Amino acid sequence: MSTLDRLLRASLVITAVLASAALWWPAPAHAARLREVASIQGVRMNQLVGYGLVVGLDGTGDQTTSAPFATQSLLALLQQMGVTVPAGSNMQLKNLATVMVTAQLPAFAQPGQTIDVNVSSLANAKSLRGGTLITTPLKGTDGQIYAIAQGNLIVGGAGASAAGSKVQINHLSAGRIPEGATVERSVATPMNEGESIQLDLNTSDFGTAHELVRVINNRMGSGTAEALDGRAVRVRMPVSADSRVAFMAEIENLEVKQQTPSARVVINARTGSVVMNQAVTLAACAVAHGSLSVTISTTPSVSQPGPFSKTGTTTVTEKADITITQQAGALIPLPAAAKLADVVKALNSLGATPQDLLAILQAMKSAGALTAELEVI
């Protein structure tokens, strides 16, 4: 056997081995930092809400006739400031708007820090542009005051109206005050309580929980972490607060290998949007989909009594024409697709609209041709 033949045979053997290995070798897992796959239980954002008044509007405030609580709120505010309004006063408030103020109190926020607030009209104000929010307490779900909001609104829009015509850009009944609230009370976190903390995975996965425990124990010592289930991992912490901060700073950047996510197709039934991840696969199938359209047109017609008739009146009636059109749907074979690009190419060959695609994907799932979970939002 010549040298050329031996080299050719060796290359064929290597190619066959690599091809067979590609069939059984598991898909490589992608790595992510611990802070991206898990969070500390109890360390989270807290929602705050408050009721307030926006003043200084240019005649675009609430109409007091249909929003009487605007007047009541102003009277209560003036009474707190020592101003007494005579009973029976007919107050026409065009520069005042009642609003709801919302904010998110971040974890570890301390008194004196500032947070952003969102302000939204509560009644029928036309615009909040140019308004100023009066001091508004922001409360949590426990009824306690955690922040105080006040400041000038930033409204990302503009509008004008005259003689029945109106032009508007963006939304005018909501605005934002950057750093418009001052934190008055902090929220306790479990970081410095107890002997351990609990890490909650963003998605339930036993493989990721096991990998998380392995990575932490390899770095910080055996027995430091233990998995409670497919979502929760308990981690033993040092005693002092400073040591705990250093401990979390070290483990939050550890790389955790994640397996390929489960195949999922997310369908938005309101907008017709369809989003699928890279794990979606498609088996060979055939699809026939036609469209049905119904058109109703109305034509006005005049009905009047006969000539020289003393009874009856001339009336206007409507004549409706209904047309039903159904397009034929050809049976289109779709090949099996193991990659996301191939799945998209196969679905695009149908020429279906996003709304039609919703029904097609559901039918494929029922027929067993689509390997994915369907989630409707």
Secondary structure as UniProt FT lines:
FT   HELIX           3..24
FT   STRAND          30..33
FT   HELIX           34..37
FT   STRAND          38..40
FT   TURN            41..42
FT   STRAND          46..55
FT   TURN            64..66
FT   HELIX           68..80
FT   TURN            81..82
FT   TURN            87..88
FT   STRAND          97..105
FT   TURN            107..108
FT   TURN            111..112
FT   STRAND          114..121
FT   TURN            129..130
FT   STRAND          132..139
FT   TURN            141..142
FT   STRAND          145..152
FT   STRAND          158..162
FT   TURN            163..164
FT   STRAND          165..169
FT   STRAND          174..183
FT   HELIX           190..192
FT   STRAND          196..201
FT   HELIX           206..220
FT   TURN            222..223
FT   STRAND          225..227
FT   STRAND          232..236
FT   HELIX           241..251
FT   TURN            252..253
FT   STRAND          255..258
FT   STRAND          264..268
FT   TURN            269..272
FT   STRAND          273..276
FT   TURN            278..279
FT   STRAND          281..282
FT   STRAND          285..288
FT   STRAND          292..303
FT   TURN            307..308
FT   STRAND          315..326
FT   STRAND          331..334
FT   HELIX           340..348
FT   TURN            349..351
FT   HELIX           354..367
FT   STRAND          370..371
FT   STRAND          373..376
//
